[in-house]
Amino acid sequence: MPDFITLVYIAIMAFYFFQKDDGKSFFIIMALPFIPLFSDDYWLWLPLSAALSVVLLIIEGYKAGPTAGGAVVAFFFFSIGAFGVSIAIKTAWTFLSNFSFSTFHLNNPLSYEWPTYVIALYGLAVVLSLLTIFRSNKESLELTHIHISAFAFAALPHFCGSFLYGMALSLGLFAILFLLAVIRKINPEQRFLFAYTTLGIIPGSFLLKGIMVAFF
């Protein structure tokens, strides 16, 4: 199975680089989150799909240029949605495969330990983002605050009781902050930079978690 999955990744990336119809790029990016579903090591291959998605989005952003930032942001959110659907399918399949009324137990986020310092750091990241959105010039966001917040949202899930619940919190907070940036009417290119910086580092966090689970 690993050899088959590897060949699928090679084939889909080769198709992306050699195909001449740019309209197909969207479907290639959308297909990446679903490849791990065909493997027995879903959580090992998912970070690779996330990393390749980021690479393709960077290439698409470079090809489109700054004037087409809105289209790349749309790609971004469609890709995140595809990953969400993929994870939901895997979760549902695992749940139904192992479900038993006699042993049924499902932990919720509050069942896990959430260290006080982690919550405090999440709060700090949100405050920095809010300061960036509401106090910076609409045409030029404060990059230092954006980078700090992006790193926090990607790194803090590793210190939560559940990495996936922590990542869900990070993505949820980002979605709220991005919505506030839209309401605040921040320049579209600056919103794209905000999304690109924040979401661009999160697949690396998934990849790191996958390596830790696989080898440690």
Secondary structure as a PSIPRED ss2 file (coil, helix, strand):
# PSIPRED VFORMAT (PSIPRED V4.0)

   1 M C   1.000  0.000  0.000
   2 P H   0.000  1.000  0.000
   3 D H   0.000  1.000  0.000
   4 F H   0.000  1.000  0.000
   5 I H   0.000  1.000  0.000
   6 T H   0.000  1.000  0.000
   7 L H   0.000  1.000  0.000
   8 V H   0.000  1.000  0.000
   9 Y H   0.000  1.000  0.000
  10 I H   0.000  1.000  0.000
  11 A H   0.000  1.000  0.000
  12 I H   0.000  1.000  0.000
  13 M H   0.000  1.000  0.000
  14 A H   0.000  1.000  0.000
  15 F H   0.000  1.000  0.000
  16 Y H   0.000  1.000  0.000
  17 F H   0.000  1.000  0.000
  18 F H   0.000  1.000  0.000
  19 Q C   1.000  0.000  0.000
  20 K C   1.000  0.000  0.000
  21 D C   1.000  0.000  0.000
  22 D H   0.000  1.000  0.000
  23 G H   0.000  1.000  0.000
  24 K H   0.000  1.000  0.000
  25 S H   0.000  1.000  0.000
  26 F H   0.000  1.000  0.000
  27 F H   0.000  1.000  0.000
  28 I H   0.000  1.000  0.000
  29 I H   0.000  1.000  0.000
  30 M H   0.000  1.000  0.000
  31 A H   0.000  1.000  0.000
  32 L H   0.000  1.000  0.000
  33 P H   0.000  1.000  0.000
  34 F H   0.000  1.000  0.000
  35 I H   0.000  1.000  0.000
  36 P H   0.000  1.000  0.000
  37 L H   0.000  1.000  0.000
  38 F H   0.000  1.000  0.000
  39 S C   1.000  0.000  0.000
  40 D C   1.000  0.000  0.000
  41 D C   1.000  0.000  0.000
  42 Y H   0.000  1.000  0.000
  43 W H   0.000  1.000  0.000
  44 L H   0.000  1.000  0.000
  45 W H   0.000  1.000  0.000
  46 L H   0.000  1.000  0.000
  47 P H   0.000  1.000  0.000
  48 L H   0.000  1.000  0.000
  49 S H   0.000  1.000  0.000
  50 A H   0.000  1.000  0.000
  51 A H   0.000  1.000  0.000
  52 L H   0.000  1.000  0.000
  53 S H   0.000  1.000  0.000
  54 V H   0.000  1.000  0.000
  55 V H   0.000  1.000  0.000
  56 L H   0.000  1.000  0.000
  57 L H   0.000  1.000  0.000
  58 I H   0.000  1.000  0.000
  59 I H   0.000  1.000  0.000
  60 E H   0.000  1.000  0.000
  61 G H   0.000  1.000  0.000
  62 Y H   0.000  1.000  0.000
  63 K H   0.000  1.000  0.000
  64 A H   0.000  1.000  0.000
  65 G C   1.000  0.000  0.000
  66 P H   0.000  1.000  0.000
  67 T H   0.000  1.000  0.000
  68 A H   0.000  1.000  0.000
  69 G H   0.000  1.000  0.000
  70 G H   0.000  1.000  0.000
  71 A H   0.000  1.000  0.000
  72 V H   0.000  1.000  0.000
  73 V H   0.000  1.000  0.000
  74 A H   0.000  1.000  0.000
  75 F H   0.000  1.000  0.000
  76 F H   0.000  1.000  0.000
  77 F H   0.000  1.000  0.000
  78 F H   0.000  1.000  0.000
  79 S H   0.000  1.000  0.000
  80 I H   0.000  1.000  0.000
  81 G H   0.000  1.000  0.000
  82 A H   0.000  1.000  0.000
  83 F H   0.000  1.000  0.000
  84 G H   0.000  1.000  0.000
  85 V H   0.000  1.000  0.000
  86 S H   0.000  1.000  0.000
  87 I H   0.000  1.000  0.000
  88 A H   0.000  1.000  0.000
  89 I H   0.000  1.000  0.000
  90 K H   0.000  1.000  0.000
  91 T H   0.000  1.000  0.000
  92 A H   0.000  1.000  0.000
  93 W H   0.000  1.000  0.000
  94 T H   0.000  1.000  0.000
  95 F H   0.000  1.000  0.000
  96 L H   0.000  1.000  0.000
  97 S H   0.000  1.000  0.000
  98 N H   0.000  1.000  0.000
  99 F C   1.000  0.000  0.000
 100 S C   1.000  0.000  0.000
 101 F C   1.000  0.000  0.000
 102 S C   1.000  0.000  0.000
 103 T C   1.000  0.000  0.000
 104 F C   1.000  0.000  0.000
 105 H C   1.000  0.000  0.000
 106 L C   1.000  0.000  0.000
 107 N C   1.000  0.000  0.000
 108 N C   1.000  0.000  0.000
 109 P H   0.000  1.000  0.000
 110 L H   0.000  1.000  0.000
 111 S H   0.000  1.000  0.000
 112 Y C   1.000  0.000  0.000
 113 E C   1.000  0.000  0.000
 114 W C   1.000  0.000  0.000
 115 P C   1.000  0.000  0.000
 116 T H   0.000  1.000  0.000
 117 Y H   0.000  1.000  0.000
 118 V H   0.000  1.000  0.000
 119 I H   0.000  1.000  0.000
 120 A H   0.000  1.000  0.000
 121 L H   0.000  1.000  0.000
 122 Y H   0.000  1.000  0.000
 123 G H   0.000  1.000  0.000
 124 L H   0.000  1.000  0.000
 125 A H   0.000  1.000  0.000
 126 V H   0.000  1.000  0.000
 127 V H   0.000  1.000  0.000
 128 L H   0.000  1.000  0.000
 129 S H   0.000  1.000  0.000
 130 L H   0.000  1.000  0.000
 131 L H   0.000  1.000  0.000
 132 T H   0.000  1.000  0.000
 133 I H   0.000  1.000  0.000
 134 F H   0.000  1.000  0.000
 135 R H   0.000  1.000  0.000
 136 S C   1.000  0.000  0.000
 137 N E   0.000  0.000  1.000
 138 K C   1.000  0.000  0.000
 139 E C   1.000  0.000  0.000
 140 S E   0.000  0.000  1.000
 141 L C   1.000  0.000  0.000
 142 E C   1.000  0.000  0.000
 143 L H   0.000  1.000  0.000
 144 T H   0.000  1.000  0.000
 145 H H   0.000  1.000  0.000
 146 I H   0.000  1.000  0.000
 147 H H   0.000  1.000  0.000
 148 I H   0.000  1.000  0.000
 149 S H   0.000  1.000  0.000
 150 A H   0.000  1.000  0.000
 151 F H   0.000  1.000  0.000
 152 A H   0.000  1.000  0.000
 153 F H   0.000  1.000  0.000
 154 A H   0.000  1.000  0.000
 155 A H   0.000  1.000  0.000
 156 L H   0.000  1.000  0.000
 157 P H   0.000  1.000  0.000
 158 H H   0.000  1.000  0.000
 159 F H   0.000  1.000  0.000
 160 C C   1.000  0.000  0.000
 161 G C   1.000  0.000  0.000
 162 S C   1.000  0.000  0.000
 163 F H   0.000  1.000  0.000
 164 L H   0.000  1.000  0.000
 165 Y H   0.000  1.000  0.000
 166 G H   0.000  1.000  0.000
 167 M H   0.000  1.000  0.000
 168 A H   0.000  1.000  0.000
 169 L H   0.000  1.000  0.000
 170 S H   0.000  1.000  0.000
 171 L H   0.000  1.000  0.000
 172 G H   0.000  1.000  0.000
 173 L H   0.000  1.000  0.000
 174 F H   0.000  1.000  0.000
 175 A H   0.000  1.000  0.000
 176 I H   0.000  1.000  0.000
 177 L H   0.000  1.000  0.000
 178 F H   0.000  1.000  0.000
 179 L H   0.000  1.000  0.000
 180 L H   0.000  1.000  0.000
 181 A H   0.000  1.000  0.000
 182 V H   0.000  1.000  0.000
 183 I H   0.000  1.000  0.000
 184 R C   1.000  0.000  0.000
 185 K C   1.000  0.000  0.000
 186 I C   1.000  0.000  0.000
 187 N C   1.000  0.000  0.000
 188 P H   0.000  1.000  0.000
 189 E H   0.000  1.000  0.000
 190 Q H   0.000  1.000  0.000
 191 R H   0.000  1.000  0.000
 192 F H   0.000  1.000  0.000
 193 L H   0.000  1.000  0.000
 194 F H   0.000  1.000  0.000
 195 A H   0.000  1.000  0.000
 196 Y H   0.000  1.000  0.000
 197 T H   0.000  1.000  0.000
 198 T H   0.000  1.000  0.000
 199 L H   0.000  1.000  0.000
 200 G H   0.000  1.000  0.000
 201 I H   0.000  1.000  0.000
 202 I H   0.000  1.000  0.000
 203 P H   0.000  1.000  0.000
 204 G H   0.000  1.000  0.000
 205 S H   0.000  1.000  0.000
 206 F H   0.000  1.000  0.000
 207 L H   0.000  1.000  0.000
 208 L H   0.000  1.000  0.000
 209 K H   0.000  1.000  0.000
 210 G H   0.000  1.000  0.000
 211 I H   0.000  1.000  0.000
 212 M H   0.000  1.000  0.000
 213 V H   0.000  1.000  0.000
 214 A H   0.000  1.000  0.000
 215 F H   0.000  1.000  0.000
 216 F C   1.000  0.000  0.000
